[in-house]
Amino acid sequence: MYNMHQKDENRTKIHVVVIGGGLAGLSVLLAFLQHKKKHASDSSEGFRCDIYDRDVSIDARKNGYGLTLTYNPKGPLQALDVLEDLALLDSPSRSHYVFDSQGRVLGFYGNTFREDGILLPQRGNMRIARGEVRRVIFERIRSLGGEEQMHWGHEVSEVKRRDTDGKISVSFTNGVKVEGIDLLVGADGVRSKTLSLCLSAATFPTKIASTISPDPEPLGILLIIGVSTLDHPLLRQRGFHSVNGSTRLFLMPFSEGETMWQFSCALPNEEGTKLRRLGASELKKHVQSMMSEWHSPIPALIEETDIDTIWGTTLVDRDPSPFCSKGEKNDIVFIGDAAHAMSPFKGAGANQALLDGVQLVEHLVRGGGGKVRTSALNFERVMIQRSRVKDSRLAAIELHSERVLNASAHAFTGLSDEQWAGLSEVLEKRGIRASEGIDENIRDSMADLGIEFEATVKTKKKKSVDEEDVQTMFRAVLEGDFPTIRRLSLKDSRLLSLTTLDGANLKDLAKKKEIRKWFINDVGLR
C-alpha cells in the first residue's frame, strides 16, 4: 500500500519513521529540520523523517509533571535552537533544603547564605512542565515547515518486513500503512508497543527476543504527583525534599503560584498497582495518611492540592536495549524511555531523551544515506555507554533507605564537610527545624560559629567589571535580548547587581521592558 504521507519527490530519500511524539521523537524531527536549515547542501537533504503518534494533537494531554532540564549552551536544547525559548518558561528554584520528616536539616543547596546578599542565579537547571517543553519543540518544528511530517492519531498495530526487499512496513489501527521504511525509530515510551511488536514478530531474529524483554523492570516504588497552590516561604522560588528512610516528598516550583510535589515510597509493585488504580482521590488520601505527622508545611501543602492534578504510577526502569546491534539489518533503533527508562531521582530522563534525538540525527547525517545502518549502530553504542539508568536506580534505592537520614550523606553548599558537621550539631542542639524563619536561624548559628560563607566558596579573584560588558548588558535589557542577558550574566554575575549607568536604572529598565521573571528575580526585584 502506498504511504499516504510520502510525496512522490520524497520516495528516493532515506525514510526515517519515528513512532512516538514525546520529547525523544520530536527531537529527531527537529534535529533533521535544523540540519537542513543550517546546511542546506549537506547530506541531511537526503533524508525524510515522519513522526506517528497515537495522540490526536499536541494538546491532547495535560501539562503533566515538571521536568528538570539542563541549561547548557552546548547541549541538545541549543542544538535544537529552543534553549532560550525554554529559559523564558523556567520556574526558577534558588535554593533547596533537605529535611527529615520532623524538619531536621540534613542538607542545603543554593545561594541563600552568601554574605554579599546578592541572590545569584542557579542556571544549571531549568524547571518546566513537560507539556510546555513539547509545545515549544513542536512550534519550532512548525516554524521550519515540518508540521506536515507530524501525523497525529496513529497507534501502531503491526511491524513487519516486506518479502520483496526486506524493508520495514508499519501498520496503524486507523488503517494507514507505511512501507519501504529505511530506519524505524521506536520512541513510544517506557512500555513501548513498537518494541513489543518487534520482539513478537516472526520476521525478526529470535536471538533478539531471547535477550531483550518487552517489559521494564519494577523498582518496588510507588510515585504520586500533584500540584499545590499553597503559599509558604519555603516554597517561594525554592523547594525542599523530606525523607524518613522509606518515604520521600520532593518539591519544586512548577509555575507562578504553584508547586509540584512528588511523593514516593517503597512498596511492592502489586500493592502499588492496586493503589494507583483507585484514582486520584484515594491517592491523595494515601499521601495525607502517610504524612499527617510530617513537618510544616507538608500537611497543608497536600491539602491545598486539586484532585485533577494528582496521578500515580509504579516506577520501573530498563537497561539500555541493544536492539539495533543484535538485529540482522540494523535498521531498527529505540530511543528515550523505550530504550533506557529510568527513575526520576537523578533528573536525567528528559535530558537523555533529547540528547538521543540530536545524536541519532548527527550520526545519520554524518554517515550519509549510504550508511544508515552503520550510523544507527554507532549511535546505539554511544547511547548505551552514556546511559544513566544504573545511577538512577541506585538513587532510588538510597533515597528510600535509612542512609538518607544521616546529615553526612548530604552537603551544605559553601561549607566544608567539617563546617557542615559543626553547624549540623548546633542546629540540632538549638532545635532548629523547617519553619518560616529557618534562614535567619541558620544565619545566626553560622555567625555564632564564626563561619563566613563567602570565604568557603571556591571562586577565582575577578578583575573589575568589563565596561564593554556593562554597556552591552544595558543595551540587551533595553532591547529585550534574552540570550545576551543570560550569556553575560553567566560570564560575570556582578552584572546583575548593576543599578545605574549614566542615570539609567537597570531594575527600572527590566520592569519597563517586562523582562521575564528569571531576570527580574536575579537583579533583586520584588
N, C-alpha and C positions, 0 to 999 in steps of 0.2 A: 504494500500500500504506500502511496506517495505521502511523504511528510508534508502535511498541510501548512507547516510553518516555515518551510525552507524554500526560498525563492530560487528560480532557475539559475541565476548568476552565482548562487552560493553552493551549487551542487558539487563543484570541483574543489571547494575548500575543505580543509580538515574540519570535521564536525565534532565539536565537543558538546556533549549533553550533560547538564547538571541536574540531578534530582534533589530538590530541596532549596527553598529560597530563604534560608536562615542567613546568619552572618557569614558562614563559610561559603555557601553557594553564591550569595550576592557579591562577595569579594572576588570570586573568579571572573564573573562577567565584567565587573567594573575594572578589574586589572587589565583585561583584554582591551576594553574601551580606552583606558588611559594610555596603554602602549600605542594604540592606533592614533590617538590624538597627538602624542609627543613625537612619535617616529612613524610618520605616515608611510614611509617607504620600506619599513623593516618587515620582518617575517610575520609579524602579528596580522598583517593583511591577509595571510593565507589561512586564517582560522575563522570559523563561525561558531559562536557559543550561544546556546539556548538554555534557559532555566525553566524547569517544570515544577510547580509547587501545588500541593493539594488545597491550600487556602484560596478563597475566591478573590482576594485582593490583599494589598499590603496592609490594609487597615482591618483585616478580618479578626485580628487578635488584639487584646488589651496591651497596654504598655509593658505588662509583666513585671519582672523584678529588675532591680538596679544592677548594672554592670560596673565593674571596676576596670577601666581601660587605661593603658599606659600612655602617658603623653611623651612621645618620642619623635623628635623632628626627623629622625632617620628610620622610623619604624613603618609598619604596614599601613597605618592610617594616613601617614604622609604620602606614601606611595599611591594610595587610592585618592589623594587630594581631598580628604574630608576631615583632616585633623583639626583645622581651625574652626570649621563649622560645628564640630562636636564640642570643641572647647567652649563655645558660646553657650552650650547647653549644660555645662558642668555644674553640678551642685557641690560646691567645694566643701571639703572637710579639713579644718585647720589643725585639729588635734584629736587624739583618740586614747581614752583610758582603758585599762584592763582591770576589772574588779572581780572579786569573788561574789558569791550570791548575797553576802551581807554587806557588800560595799567596801570591803578592804581593798586598798590599792595594791595591785600586783604589777603594774607597769604603766608606762605612758609614752606616747609617740606624738611629736608635734613641736610647735614653737612658742607655746603659751608663756613659758618662763624665761624668755630672753630678756636680759637686763635693759636692752635699748628700747624695749617697748614696742618695736615695730612688728606687726603681725605679718611675718613673711609668708609668701605663698608656698604651698606644697604642691608642685605641679608634676610630681612623679606619676600621680594617678588622677583620673577623672572619674566621676560617678554619674552615670547617665542611665535612664531607663532603656531597657533592651528595645522596646518598640520604637523609641526615638532614634536609636542608632540605626535600626533597619530603615526607617523613613529617610534619614539623611543619605544613606548609601543609595537607596532607591531613587531619590531625587537627583543625585549626581548621575546615576545611570540614565535617567530620563533626559537630563540636560545634554548628554552626549549622544542622544538619539538611540539609546538601547532599549527603550520601553517595549518595542515590538518583539524583543528577544526574551521577554518575561511572559510566561504562559501560566496563568492562574487557573485554578480549578482542575488540576490534573493530578490524580492519585495513581501512582504506578501499580500495575497489576501483574505484569509479566516481563521478564527479561530473558532473552534467548539469542542464539546465534543463527544467522542465515546459513543454509546448507550450501548456497552458491559460492560465497566468498568468505564465510566465517565472521562477517561483521555483525555487530550487535544490533538488535532491534528491541524497542521498548514499547509496551502497550499500556494504556491507561484505562481506568474504569469508565471514562466518558466515551470510549470507542476510538480515541485517537491512537494512531500507531506511528512511531518514528523509527525509520530504518536507516541502515548504512552509517551507523554511528562509529566514528573512529576512536573516540575515547569517552567512556562513561564515567562520570564523577558522582559518587554517592555522597550526598551531603544532607541526608534527611534525618539527622538526629541520632540520639543515643539508642533508640530502638528502631534502627534503620530497616525499613521494609525492603529497600533495594538490596541490602546485604543478605537478608533472609531469602529473597528470591534468587539471588546469585548462588547461594550455598545449596539451595534445594533443586536448582535447575539441573536436569540430567545432562545438558550440553556443556556443563562446566566441569573442570577437573575435580575428581573425587578427593585428591590429596588436599585441596583447599578446605573442603567440607570437613575433613577429618582433623584439621588443625586449628580452625577458627570457629568459635561459637557465635551463633546469631544473637545470643542473649548476653547482655552485660552482666557483670558480677555484682551481687548485692553487697553493700557495705555494712548493713545492720544499723543504719542511722535513719531516723525519721526527720524530715525537714519541713517546717511550716513557715510560710512567709506572709507578712501583712504590711500595710502602710498606715501609720498612725498620724493623727493631726495634733497630738499633744505638743504644747509649747513648754520648754524647760531649758534652763541654762546649759545643761549637759547635752542638749540636742541642737543647739543653735550653731550651725556650720561646724558641727563636730559630731563625734559618735563615741561609742564605747562597746566593749563586749564583756559579759559577765559569765562566770563559769562556776560549777560546783563539783567537777570531776566526772560527771556523766552527762550533764546537760549544759547547754550554752545558748546565750542570746547575744546576737550581733546586731548593731545598729549603725546605719549610715544615712546621710542626707539623701533624699530622693527627689524632691522638688521644693519649690518655695512653700514653706509651712508644713512640709510632710517629711516624715522619717520612715524609712523602710526597716523593719525588724526581721531577723532571721532566727527562728528557734530551731534548735537541733538537739536530739537526744539519742543515746544508744538504745536501740530497740530491735528485736528480731524482725526480719523482713516481713514475715507473715502477719505479725501483730501490727506493724506499721501500715501495711497494705489495708488491713481491715479498718483501721482508724481513719486513714486517708479517704476511704470510700464513704464515710459517714457524712461528709460535706463540711462546708466552711464553718457553720455554726458550732458543730461538735469539735472541730479543730480549735476554734477559739476557746471553747470551754476547757479543752485539754490543756492548752498553754496557760490559761488562768489558774487552773488547779495545780499545775506543776510549779507556778511561780508566784503564788499568792503571798508567800512569806519572803520573797526576794526584796532586795533594797529598792528604795525610791529612785527614779520614778517608774520602775518597771510595771507594777500593777496598773497604774494609771495609764501608762503607755498602751498596754494591751486593751484596756477598757475603751480608750479613745481610738479604736480601730474599726473601720467599717467592714462588715461581713463580706462585702463584694470584693474587697482587696485581698482576702485570705485564701490561700490554697496550700496544698501539701503534697509531698511526694516522698517515696523511699529512695534513698541515694544509691546509685550504682556507679561503677566505673568500668572501663575497658582498656586493657593494654593495647597499644597500637597494633592494628591488624595489617600484617604484611600481605595483603591480598594480591596486589599487583605483582610482587616478586615471586609469588607461588603460582601464578596463572600461566597458561600456555602462551598467551598472546600479549600479556602486559598491557591490556587496553581497558582495564577497569581499576579505578583507584578510589579510595574513600578518604574523606577529609572531615575535619571538625569532630563533633561528638560521635559520628558514625565510625570514626577511626580510633579516637582516643578520648572517649568520655571520661571526665574526671570530677571529683567532688569540688564544691565551690570554695574550699577553705584556703586555697592559695591564690585566688583571684586570677587564675591563668587561663581558664577555659575559653573565654571570648577572645582574648589576645592571641591564643594559639590558633583558633579557628580563622581569624582574619589573616594571620600570617600564612596559614595553609593556602588560602586562595591566591595570595600575592606570589608566594614562592612557586606554586604549581605553574602559574602562567609564566613566571620568569624562566623556569626550566623549559617549558614548551616553546616559548618564543626564541630562546637562545638555541634550542636544538633544531628549530625549523620544522616544516611539515613532514620531512622525510625521516624524522627521528622521534616521532610522538611516543612510541612505546618505550624507547630508551630514556627519554626525558621524564616520562611518568614514573618509571622505575627509579631513576636517580632522585626524583623529588621524594618518593616514598621513603627512601633510605634516610634522607635528611630529616624528614618529618619524624620518623621513628626515633632518631638519635636525639632530637631536641625535646621529645615528649616529656611532660611533667606529671604524668599520671601517678608515678610512684611517689613523688613529693606530695601530691595532693592526698594520696591515700594515707601516707604517714601522718600528715597534718590532721586528717580526720580522726585517726586513732588517738593522737596525742591530745587534741582539744577536748576529747571526751574521756580523759583518763585523769588519775589523781595527780600526775606530774604537773599538770597545768596550774595547780593551786599553789605552787611554790614561786615566790617572787623571783628566785634565782633563774627561773625558766623564762623570764621576761627582761626587758630593759627599760630604762628611763632616759629618753632622748636628752643628750647633752651632759649626762653624768657618767663617770666611770663606774665600773662594777662595784668598787669599794665605796664610792659616794652613794650609790643607789642602795647598797646594803645598809649603810648608816642611816640614810633617810627613811628607808622602809621600817627600820626598828623604831625610829622616833614617831613616825606616823601611827604605828601600832600602839605605842605607849600612850599617845595622846588621843587615841580613839578616833582618828580622822577617817571618815568614811565618805562614800559617794553622797554629795549634797550640793545645794546651790552655791555654797561658798567654798567649795573644795579647793579652787585655785588659790584663793587668798590664804587658806590654812596651810597649804603646801609651800607657798612662797614664804610665809612666816617661818615655817620649820626649816627651810633651806637657809634663811638668813641667820637663824639661831645656830645652825651648824657651820656657818661661815662658808657655805657653798656658793660660789659665784658661777652661775650657769654659763655666762658668756665665755668665761675663761676656759671652760671644758670643751667648747665647740671647736672642732678642728677646721680652721679656716686660714687661708693664706692672707698675709697682710696686703691690703689693697692700696693702690695709688688713689689719688683724688679722682672724683667722678669725671669722666671724659666729657668735655664741654660739647663736643660734636654729638655725643650720645644724648646729652641733655636737650639740645635743640631738636634732635630727631624725635625724641620721646614726646615733647610738647607738640610737634607737628603731627605726629601719629595720633595723639589724643584728639587734636582738632579735626583731623580727617577721619577719625573712627577706624584707623588702620590697625586692626586687632593683631594680625600676625607680627607686625613690627613691635607693637607694645609688648607682646609676650616674649619675642626674641630678645629685646633689650632688657626686660626685667629678669630674664634668666641669666643674661650676661652680667648684670650688676643690679642686685636687688635694691641698692640705695636709690636708684632712680624712682622707685615707687614712693619714697618719702619726700620728694621734692614738693615744695609748697609755692614758691614764687620764682618767676623769671621775667625780668622786665615788666613787673606789675601783673603778670598773668598768674592765676592760681590754678594749679593742676587739678585740685579737687573740684573746684567750680567748673572747670572745663569738662571734667569727667561727667558731672551731673548734667551740664548743658547738652553734651553730645550723647547722653544716655548710654554711656559706656556700660557694657554688660557687668553683671553682678560680681564676677570673679575679680575684675579690676577695681571696681568701686570698693570692695572689701579689702583688697590689697593695700590701697592707699589710705585706709583707715576711716572711710566714710561710714556714717551710721544713719 
